[in-house]
Amino acid sequence: MRFAIVAMAAFGVLAAGNAAANEKLAQSNGCMTCHAVDKKVIGPSYKEIAAKYRSDKAAEANLVKKVKAGGSGVWGPTPMPPNAHIKEDDIKTLVQWVLATK
């Protein structure tokens, strides 16, 4: 029982650390200029994105492409500019983090 409690606490610390690192990655790549975790800025919040794509098995691959190439029309008329300057691995990390947001 103690091991389970310690393991759950350690997982919580790791998840919080990863969330902080991912948020820093998002900030350093300009994502937080238009997005926030829990509120609409220019684009939708990460929570809204996660909820919209929660049951879509192809969401990760499709969103990686969309972040890289840019897009418009899904969340309204404001376009998301392309982000080809961000490394593909970083885009994947950010998309996985956004999709895991609750």
Order of alpha helices (4+ residues) and beta strands (2+ residues): alpha-alpha-alpha-alpha
